[in-house]
Amino acid sequence: VQPIQDGDGERGAGADEPFRVHMEASGVRHGHGQFAERDHHAIDEQGADRIGENRAQRTGLVDPCERIWAVNAILEALKLDSYTQPTGSPEGEIDLPAVLEELMDDAHARGVLPEDSVVYRDLFDTMLMGRLTPRPAQVIERFRALYAESPERATDWYYRFSQDTNYIRRDRIAKDVKWVAPTEYGELDITINLSKPEKDPKAIAAARNLPASAYPRCQLCAENEGYAGRVNHPARGNHRMIPITINGSPWFLQYSPYVYYNEHCICLNREHVPMRIDRACFAKLLDFVRQFPHYFVGSNADLPIVGGSILAHDHFQGGHYTFAMEKAPVETQVCIRGYEDVETGIVKWPMSVLRLSHEDPARLVDVADRILKSWRVYSDEAVFLFAETEGEPHNTITPIARRRGSRYELDLVLRNNITTPEHPLGVYHPHAELHHIKKENIGLIEVMGLAVLPARLKEELSVLAEALAEGADLRADARTAKHADWAEAFRGKYDITAENALDIVKKETGLVFAQVLEHAGVYKRTAEGRAAFLRFVEQI
């Protein structure tokens, strides 16, 4: 399949061009508030045509010569065996999610979609989109052809493609609440994650009754590509991966379906092997940014509490975004013996970060490996730092690689996952007084300065702002009671009104996130903490 020409003359999917799926019978368009009442078969048949025809011509996913095949593929999925070609052409912007919702409503009414819940609807609409998504070989061929022109052209196209196939659901990502919070460490990104749908009770019950399955072994495995899904595993029929080689190893490149930041990509090992921070990890990160110099890439740590949510499958996360940590300056220059040619410094950041810079990535691999080996076994009782207790290791590193012009840069964030009775979730983890805002693990994304906060906070912070503006009792409502101590501590600093209350709450939430990162920092930003950090550096 050769992608058609876009309006700007570029081949492939158009930039930020949504699917031009049109359903003539349904009246689904922006600004068109009501659906026409039509026969179910008429709706589906004509919807099938517009999915197959207009989407092909507007996004380049299917060639115009394949229109009949595309229509028939959708008719089969909808279990229809007749078709009448509609008249007219689409006008204005077409709302793909609304069209899919209409198709699924109809499919449910006819018994084609057995359960009318988000889990089953996701399985169904992904199956529809998967019917028209190009085969992996075609996608790979297109990516490689564009990469030969420039890596950025290739990723630009692949990112648009991943949205045009509805693998990245634009409508759900748009629901996330985002703002920027000024702090002493720069402007931190705050997001309340609303893009992951909640499972309904029926789907949970159905999943419980399913036999155990080891295919795919996890949500990162290569076997997810094209997988139809089930109630306890997401559908990936419209998912396509790009094979890449980093440091001589076969990996894949894909985008996160949840996109916490611009071009949020995932780089994953072809094999289902556990996360491991080691010399090879540093070499892979630096080789990735050699091949994709416009992207950063980093790895979660390889130990529980300080690691990511999936430790069983080796993977990295990257993208085309500048986080606050990247903007943070080096505040203390240091030197690693034997690597005087490598620029090294302690970053002004709430967590404990060593920044390395050199034009030769091999030198960075050498010095990073030396730092890691030293950190793995390093203890300092004076600041409650223990490399292991009762044989359990605690020290590891969260590494992030990027390019700055011709130079390679590697940030090494020192981590420790020790727990105590006072802090059962981790000493270097957000403490209990901050759990009303953030209780979850501090992974790579948070380390770099982007808070991914739970969905409950959208309502809770809004209700809290209203209560503060009205002078209400914060402990009278369960939604605000958990935030009462915090809010009562800052309310005296402001003249709070209905107009500014929510902005104040958002600002203070950003300051809490800065505290969260400070709690996760092994060396505190005190005279004692700075001295302890230097003791570690000097003994490397």
Sequence and secondary structure as in RCSB ss.txt:
>XXXX:A:sequence
VQPIQDGDGERGAGADEPFRVHMEASGVRHGHGQFAERDHHAIDEQGADRIGENRAQRTGLVDPCERIWAVNAIL
EALKLDSYTQPTGSPEGEIDLPAVLEELMDDAHARGVLPEDSVVYRDLFDTMLMGRLTPRPAQVIERFRALYAES
PERATDWYYRFSQDTNYIRRDRIAKDVKWVAPTEYGELDITINLSKPEKDPKAIAAARNLPASAYPRCQLCAENE
GYAGRVNHPARGNHRMIPITINGSPWFLQYSPYVYYNEHCICLNREHVPMRIDRACFAKLLDFVRQFPHYFVGSN
ADLPIVGGSILAHDHFQGGHYTFAMEKAPVETQVCIRGYEDVETGIVKWPMSVLRLSHEDPARLVDVADRILKSW
RVYSDEAVFLFAETEGEPHNTITPIARRRGSRYELDLVLRNNITTPEHPLGVYHPHAELHHIKKENIGLIEVMGL
AVLPARLKEELSVLAEALAEGADLRADARTAKHADWAEAFRGKYDITAENALDIVKKETGLVFAQVLEHAGVYKR
TAEGRAAFLRFVEQI
>XXXX:A:secstr
    B TTS BSS TT       TTTT STT  S     HHHHHHHHHHHHHHHHHHHHSSS GGGHHHHHHHHH
HHTT        S   S   HHHHHHHHHHHHHHTTSS   SHHHHHHHHHHHHHTTS  HHHHHHHHHHHHHH 
HHHHHHHHHHHHHHTTSS HHHHTTSEEEEEEETTEEEEEEE   S    HHHHHHHHHS    SSSSTTSGGGT
T   BTTB   TT   EEEEETTEEEEEEE TT SSTT EEEEESS      SHHHHHHHHHHHHH TT EEE  
BSSTTTB S  SS EEEEES   HHHHS EEEEE  TT TTSEEEEESSSS EEEEEES HHHHHHHHHHHHHHH
HT  BGGGTB SEETTEE EEEEEEEEEETTEEEEEEEEEE    SSSTT TTS  GGGTTT  S   HHHHTTE
EEE THHHHHHHHHHHHHHHT  TTSSHHHHTTHHHHHHHGGGS   TTTHHHHHHHHHHHHHHHHHHHH SS S
SHHHHHHHHHHHHH 
